[in-house]
Amino acid sequence: MQNSNKKNNILILTQRVDINDDVLGFMHSWVEEFAKHCEQIIVVCLQRGKHNLPKNVRVLSLGKEEFLRYPRHFRFLRRLVALFRFYRYISEERGSYDKVFVHMNQEYVLLGGIFWKLWRKKIGLWYAHGSTSLSLKIAEKLSDIIFTSTKSGFRLKSDKVRVVGQGIDINTFKPGAEKKRNDIFKIISIGRISPVKDYETLIKAVEILAEESVKLDVNIVGGVGMSKQKKYLEDLRKMIAEKRLGETINFIGAVPNKNIARYLQSADLFVNMSHTGSLDKAILEAMACGLPVLTCNEALIEVLGEYKEILMYNKGDYKNLAKKIKLFADMEKEKREKIAKDLRDIVVRSHSLEGLIKKFVKMF
């Protein structure tokens, strides 16, 4: 049901609006939820793809989808055009919004912050990552409020910070049909193919379990972007071949976020090896699907509660990861289902999309 007491007019700035995107596809559902609580929404994005948003939402692009057709040596010109469009949009539309919500890209705050201050627009920055930078420090000074998913998601000292959890669509990410128990234990890991995701640790853990005759089926879902990531994928494939795990570990490739739930629902365990130090949405999406998770991400310490000991391992400790995978593979069905149910309850209670957007609007 939509909120009948709409008062907010919000400008949202994000990297991409595309329902088919594998990484940022979730922003489509975020904007949809914002639309239920706002009179009018204007979205300015770097790249615009397929979208199907309510009538009170307009999407303006800085043009990356157009620039992709032109040679890379036009990079400076592309940036100049994008910058021109950015200032044109925020200026021409300034009578149509009273609040600004910037998703992750603090550079937008640096570019528009002074003008929004002059125009008396309230600035909210969403930032949930373990890294800090000079640009983030400046953006903190210009922002009126900073939203983050966990305490470790924003590591600068500031009285502007509000810890609000993540935004998971619990109606999309939910348990599927009951899985039939068989001899093959199905593991899934989701994330871009990048060294920071440390897929080597998972491969080494699977090698140990293969030597112990534990039957596994491991799916890795995620795409590659830059050339160095393609080289990393090649190195991982070589590593898997050398360890004779080619029939056990599979690279699925990029999958639109809206289609991820069915992969999670068919698995028995989600494994995360990421070193980002921020609350990974993929982990919460797995939990929402009623899937036990194993992670080395310190941001989960404040999320997993009583289960943090059993569900966490030290970064790079493939031997301990192997032990914990085997623990779940051998675990009684009832115990594993109890853990899975409790993990979903954590997401429903503290990290639902509806709850998150309500917090944004209320705090704004």
C-alpha positions as CSV (number, residue, x, y, z in Angstrom):
1,M,0.0,0.0,0.0
2,Q,1.3,3.4,-0.9
3,N,1.7,6.1,1.7
4,S,-1.1,8.6,1.3
5,N,0.8,11.4,3.2
6,K,3.5,12.1,0.7
7,K,5.6,15.2,1.3
8,N,9.0,14.5,0.0
9,N,10.6,15.5,-3.3
10,I,13.9,13.7,-3.6
11,L,16.8,13.9,-6.0
12,I,18.6,10.5,-6.1
13,L,22.1,10.2,-7.5
14,T,23.4,6.8,-8.4
15,Q,25.8,5.0,-10.7
16,R,23.3,3.0,-12.7
17,V,19.6,2.4,-13.1
18,D,19.1,-0.9,-14.9
19,I,16.8,-3.7,-13.8
20,N,19.0,-6.2,-15.6
21,D,22.3,-5.2,-14.0
22,D,24.1,-7.9,-12.1
23,V,25.6,-5.6,-9.4
24,L,23.4,-2.5,-9.2
25,G,20.1,-4.0,-10.4
26,F,18.8,-3.6,-6.8
27,M,18.7,0.2,-7.2
28,H,15.6,-0.3,-9.3
29,S,13.7,-1.8,-6.4
30,W,15.2,0.9,-4.1
31,V,13.8,3.7,-6.3
32,E,10.4,1.8,-6.5
33,E,10.2,1.8,-2.7
34,F,11.2,5.4,-2.5
35,A,8.3,6.2,-4.9
36,K,5.8,4.9,-2.4
37,H,6.8,7.5,0.1
38,C,7.6,10.5,-2.0
39,E,5.6,13.0,-4.1
40,Q,8.2,13.2,-6.8
41,I,11.6,11.5,-7.5
42,I,14.2,12.6,-10.0
43,V,17.0,10.1,-10.5
44,V,20.3,11.2,-12.0
45,C,22.5,8.3,-13.0
46,L,25.7,7.8,-14.8
47,Q,24.2,5.1,-17.0
48,R,20.6,4.3,-17.8
49,G,19.3,0.9,-18.9
50,K,16.0,-0.9,-18.9
51,H,13.7,0.3,-16.1
52,N,10.0,0.1,-15.3
53,L,9.4,2.7,-12.6
54,P,6.3,4.5,-11.2
55,K,4.9,7.6,-12.9
56,N,6.2,9.9,-10.1
57,V,9.8,8.9,-11.0
58,R,12.0,10.5,-13.8
59,V,15.3,9.1,-14.8
60,L,18.0,11.4,-16.2
61,S,21.2,10.0,-17.5
62,L,24.7,11.5,-17.7
63,G,25.1,9.5,-20.8
64,K,27.5,6.6,-20.3
65,E,25.2,4.3,-22.3
66,E,25.7,6.7,-25.2
67,F,29.4,7.1,-24.8
68,L,30.1,3.4,-24.9
69,R,29.7,3.6,-28.6
70,Y,32.6,5.9,-29.0
71,P,36.4,5.2,-28.9
72,R,38.1,5.3,-25.5
73,H,40.4,8.2,-26.5
74,F,37.3,10.4,-26.3
75,R,37.3,9.8,-22.5
76,F,38.0,13.4,-21.6
77,L,35.2,14.7,-23.9
78,R,32.8,12.1,-22.4
79,R,33.6,13.3,-18.9
80,L,33.1,16.9,-19.9
81,V,29.7,16.1,-21.4
82,A,28.7,14.2,-18.3
83,L,29.8,17.0,-16.0
84,F,27.8,19.5,-18.1
85,R,24.7,17.4,-17.9
86,F,25.2,16.9,-14.1
87,Y,25.2,20.7,-13.4
88,R,22.4,21.3,-15.9
89,Y,20.1,18.7,-14.3
90,I,20.7,19.7,-10.7
91,S,20.1,23.4,-11.6
92,E,17.1,23.1,-13.9
93,E,15.4,20.7,-11.6
94,R,16.2,22.5,-8.3
95,G,12.6,23.6,-7.9
96,S,11.4,19.9,-8.1
97,Y,13.3,18.5,-5.2
98,D,14.1,19.6,-1.6
99,K,16.3,16.7,-0.5
100,V,19.3,14.9,-2.1
101,F,20.1,11.3,-1.7
102,V,23.5,10.2,-3.0
103,H,24.2,6.5,-3.2
104,M,27.8,5.5,-2.5
105,N,29.4,7.9,-5.0
106,Q,30.6,10.7,-2.7
107,E,32.0,12.5,-5.8
108,Y,28.5,13.7,-6.5
109,V,28.5,15.4,-3.1
110,L,31.8,17.1,-3.9
111,L,30.5,18.3,-7.2
112,G,27.1,19.5,-6.1
113,G,27.4,20.1,-2.4
114,I,28.1,23.8,-2.4
115,F,25.2,24.5,-4.8
116,W,22.8,22.3,-2.7
117,K,23.8,24.2,0.4
118,L,23.2,27.5,-1.3
119,W,19.8,26.3,-2.5
120,R,19.0,24.9,1.0
121,K,18.7,21.3,-0.1
122,K,19.2,18.7,2.6
123,I,22.0,16.3,1.6
124,G,22.0,12.6,2.6
125,L,24.9,10.3,1.6
126,W,24.6,6.5,1.7
127,Y,28.1,5.0,2.2
128,A,28.8,1.4,3.2
129,H,32.4,0.4,2.6
130,G,35.4,-0.3,4.8
131,S,37.7,2.2,2.9
132,T,38.0,5.9,3.6
133,S,39.5,8.6,1.4
134,L,40.1,12.4,1.2
135,S,37.0,12.7,-1.0
136,L,34.9,10.9,1.6
137,K,36.2,13.3,4.4
138,I,35.2,16.3,2.3
139,A,31.8,14.8,1.5
140,E,31.2,14.2,5.2
141,K,31.6,17.9,5.9
142,L,29.2,18.8,3.1
143,S,26.5,16.2,3.9
144,D,23.7,16.8,6.5
145,I,23.3,13.1,7.2
146,I,25.2,10.0,6.4
147,F,23.4,6.6,6.2
148,T,25.3,3.3,6.5
149,S,24.5,-0.3,7.0
150,T,26.7,-1.1,10.0
151,K,29.1,0.7,12.3
152,S,32.0,-0.6,10.2
153,G,30.4,0.7,7.0
154,F,31.5,4.3,7.7
155,R,34.8,4.5,9.5
156,L,35.2,8.3,9.9
157,K,34.1,9.9,13.2
158,S,31.0,11.9,12.7
159,D,27.9,12.7,14.6
160,K,26.0,12.8,11.3
161,V,26.2,9.0,10.9
162,R,23.0,6.9,11.2
163,V,23.3,3.1,11.1
164,V,20.2,1.9,9.3
165,G,20.9,-1.6,8.1
166,Q,20.7,-2.8,4.5
167,G,17.8,-2.9,2.0
168,I,16.9,-6.4,1.0
169,D,13.7,-7.1,-1.0
170,I,12.4,-9.9,1.3
171,N,9.5,-10.7,-1.1
172,T,12.0,-11.5,-3.9
173,F,14.7,-13.0,-1.7
174,K,12.8,-15.7,0.2
175,P,13.1,-19.5,0.8
176,G,12.1,-21.6,-2.2
177,A,10.6,-25.1,-2.3
178,E,12.0,-27.5,0.2
179,K,15.3,-29.0,-1.0
180,K,15.7,-32.8,-1.2
181,R,18.7,-34.0,0.7
182,N,21.2,-35.9,-1.5
183,D,24.9,-36.9,-1.5
184,I,26.0,-33.7,-3.3
185,F,26.3,-30.6,-1.0
186,K,25.6,-27.5,-3.1
187,I,27.7,-24.3,-2.3
188,I,27.2,-20.9,-3.9
189,S,29.3,-17.8,-3.8
190,I,28.3,-14.5,-5.4
191,G,30.4,-11.5,-6.2
192,R,32.3,-9.9,-9.0
193,I,35.4,-11.8,-10.1
194,S,38.0,-9.7,-8.4
195,P,41.1,-10.4,-6.2
196,V,39.4,-8.7,-3.2
197,K,36.8,-11.5,-3.2
198,D,39.6,-14.0,-2.6
199,Y,38.2,-17.0,-4.5
200,E,41.5,-18.8,-3.9
201,T,40.6,-19.5,-0.3
202,L,37.4,-21.3,-1.4
203,I,39.2,-23.3,-4.1
204,K,41.8,-24.5,-1.5
205,A,39.1,-25.4,0.9
206,V,37.3,-27.4,-1.7
207,E,40.5,-29.2,-2.6
208,I,40.8,-30.4,1.1
209,L,37.2,-31.6,1.1
210,A,37.7,-33.4,-2.3
211,E,40.6,-35.3,-0.8
212,E,38.3,-36.3,2.1
213,S,35.7,-37.6,-0.5
214,V,33.1,-34.9,0.4
215,K,30.9,-34.6,-2.7
216,L,30.4,-30.9,-3.5
217,D,28.9,-28.8,-6.3
218,V,30.2,-25.2,-6.2
219,N,28.8,-22.4,-8.2
220,I,30.5,-19.0,-8.4
221,V,28.2,-16.3,-9.7
222,G,29.7,-13.0,-10.8
223,G,31.0,-11.1,-13.8
224,V,34.3,-9.5,-14.8
225,G,34.8,-6.0,-15.9
226,M,38.3,-4.7,-16.2
227,S,41.1,-6.5,-18.0
228,K,42.9,-7.3,-14.8
229,Q,39.8,-9.0,-13.5
230,K,39.7,-11.1,-16.7
231,K,43.3,-12.1,-16.0
232,Y,42.3,-13.0,-12.4
233,L,39.5,-15.3,-13.8
234,E,42.0,-17.0,-16.1
235,D,44.4,-17.6,-13.1
236,L,41.5,-19.1,-11.1
237,R,40.6,-21.4,-13.9
238,K,44.2,-22.6,-14.2
239,M,44.3,-23.2,-10.4
240,I,41.1,-25.2,-10.6
241,A,42.4,-27.3,-13.5
242,E,45.7,-28.0,-11.7
243,K,43.8,-29.2,-8.6
244,R,41.5,-31.3,-10.8
245,L,38.4,-29.6,-9.6
246,G,36.9,-28.7,-13.0
247,E,33.8,-30.9,-12.5
248,T,33.2,-29.5,-9.0
249,I,33.7,-25.7,-9.3
250,N,31.6,-23.8,-11.9
251,F,31.8,-20.2,-13.0
252,I,28.2,-19.1,-13.9
253,G,29.1,-15.6,-15.0
254,A,27.1,-12.4,-14.5
255,V,23.4,-12.9,-13.5
256,P,21.0,-10.0,-13.1
257,N,20.3,-9.2,-9.5
258,K,16.6,-9.9,-10.0
259,N,17.4,-13.5,-11.0
260,I,19.8,-14.3,-8.2
261,A,17.2,-15.6,-5.8
262,R,16.6,-18.9,-7.7
263,Y,20.4,-19.7,-7.5
264,L,20.4,-19.1,-3.8
265,Q,17.2,-21.1,-3.3
266,S,18.7,-24.2,-4.9
267,A,21.9,-24.1,-2.8
268,D,22.7,-25.6,0.6
269,L,25.3,-23.1,1.8
270,F,26.5,-19.6,0.9
271,V,30.2,-18.9,1.2
272,N,31.8,-15.4,1.2
273,M,35.5,-14.7,1.2
274,S,35.5,-11.0,0.6
275,H,38.0,-8.6,2.2
276,T,36.1,-5.4,1.6
277,G,35.1,-5.0,5.3
278,S,31.7,-3.8,4.4
279,L,28.3,-5.5,4.8
280,D,27.9,-7.4,1.5
281,K,24.4,-7.4,0.2
282,A,24.9,-10.8,-1.3
283,I,25.3,-12.3,2.2
284,L,22.0,-10.8,3.4
285,E,20.2,-11.9,0.2
286,A,21.4,-15.4,0.9
287,M,20.2,-15.2,4.5
288,A,16.8,-13.9,3.3
289,C,16.5,-17.0,1.1
290,G,16.9,-19.1,4.2
291,L,20.5,-20.1,3.5
292,P,23.2,-20.7,6.1
293,V,26.3,-18.5,5.4
294,L,30.0,-18.7,6.0
295,T,32.0,-15.5,5.9
296,C,35.3,-13.8,7.0
297,N,33.8,-10.3,6.7
298,E,34.2,-8.5,10.0
299,A,31.1,-6.4,9.2
300,L,29.0,-9.4,9.9
301,I,30.1,-9.6,13.6
302,E,27.4,-7.1,14.5
303,V,24.8,-8.8,12.3
304,L,25.0,-12.6,13.1
305,G,24.5,-12.4,16.8
306,E,24.6,-15.8,18.5
307,Y,25.7,-17.4,15.3
308,K,28.9,-15.4,14.7
309,E,31.2,-18.1,16.1
310,I,29.9,-20.9,14.0
311,L,29.4,-18.8,10.8
312,M,32.7,-16.9,10.7
313,Y,36.3,-17.8,10.0
314,N,39.5,-15.8,9.6
315,K,40.4,-14.3,6.3
316,G,42.4,-16.6,4.1
317,D,42.1,-19.6,6.5
318,Y,41.1,-22.2,4.0
319,K,41.6,-25.1,6.4
320,N,39.1,-23.7,8.9
321,L,36.7,-22.8,6.1
322,A,36.9,-26.5,4.9
323,K,36.1,-27.7,8.4
324,K,33.1,-25.4,8.6
325,I,31.8,-26.4,5.2
326,K,32.0,-30.1,6.3
327,L,30.3,-29.2,9.6
328,F,27.3,-27.9,7.6
329,A,27.4,-30.8,5.1
330,D,27.2,-33.3,7.9
331,M,24.7,-31.3,10.0
332,E,21.3,-32.7,10.9
333,K,18.6,-31.2,8.7
334,E,16.6,-29.8,11.6
335,K,19.6,-27.9,13.0
336,R,20.5,-26.4,9.7
337,E,17.0,-25.4,9.0
338,K,16.8,-23.7,12.5
339,I,19.9,-21.7,11.7
340,A,18.6,-20.8,8.3
341,K,15.2,-19.6,9.7
342,D,16.9,-17.5,12.4
343,L,19.2,-15.9,9.7
344,R,16.2,-14.9,7.6
345,D,14.5,-13.4,10.7
346,I,17.5,-11.2,11.2
347,V,17.1,-9.8,7.6
348,V,13.4,-9.4,7.9
349,R,13.7,-7.6,11.3
350,S,16.7,-5.3,10.6
351,H,17.5,-5.2,6.9
352,S,14.3,-5.2,4.8
353,L,14.0,-2.8,1.9
354,E,10.7,-1.4,3.1
355,G,12.1,-0.7,6.6
356,L,15.2,0.9,5.2
357,I,13.4,3.4,2.9
358,K,11.0,4.3,5.8
359,K,14.1,5.1,7.9
360,F,15.6,7.3,5.1
361,V,12.4,9.3,4.7
362,K,11.8,9.7,8.5
363,M,15.4,10.8,9.2
364,F,15.4,13.1,6.2
